[in-house]
Amino acid sequence: MFNTHRPLFIMAFLFVLSTPAFAEDKCNVKAVLGGKPVTMKYCAAAVYEPSDDQYSVTLYFSDTLFTAKELADFHEYSATPDKTADGKQRTMMHFAFCSGTGKAAASAAAVKSVEMSVNVAGSPFSSWQWTFDLPKDKDIVKIEKLTGSIVPGGKVSGRITGGRVSDGLKYSWEADFEFTLSAKSASGGQGCGS
C-alpha cells in the first residue's frame, strides 16, 4: 500500500533543510516611561564596525511588532524609527554602546558610554535622548550583565536596568535580552572613541 503523505513529508523536510536557520531574538522589557507602565517584547540588534578593530551594538526594543522591511533597514543602518511602517507612533527605547576599544568580547565593565532614547506613543513630550558615561552615571543606567561577542554573526545577551526622573516624569527600565547579530555590519551606528 502506497502512503500518500510520505512524498509531502519528504518535500517539507527538504525545504526545511534548504532554508537558512535564523535564531530568534529574545527580550523582555518592563519599564515605566513618562509615568506609564510599558512592556516591550519585540526587539532587534544591529552591529556596526566604525574601525577595523572596534564594534558597537544598537539594541532596539518596541511594544509593536517589526515588519520584515523595518528589520532589514535597522540591520542596514542601525536607525531606530519611532513610527511604525504605517506611520503610527511607536513606544520604543534603544541602547547603543561599544564593547570596549579593540575588543569584540562583550563585557559590562568595558562599556564606557551608553546612548539611549525613549519614545512614548501618544506622549510626544515624554520622549528624550541621552548619552550616559559609565561608571559615573551607573545610578541612572547600569549594564548588570553582558556576555557574548559583539561582531557580525556574534551572539550577545545581558540585562540593562536603570531609571531617572525627567521634567517631573518617572522613567525606569529592566531590559533582558538575547540576540544573534546580523552577519553583516551596518553602515552606521555608535562610534567608538579611542
Secondary structure, DSSP 8 states (H G I E B T S, - for coil): ---THHHHHHHHHHHHHHS------EEEEEEEETTEEEEE-EEEEEEEEEETTEEEEEEEEESS---HHHHHHHHHH----SB-TTS-B--EEEEEEES-TT--B--GGG--EEEEEEE-TT-GGG-EEEEEETTTTTTTEEEEEEEEB-STT-EEEEEEEEEEEETTEEEEEEEEEEEE--SS-BS-------
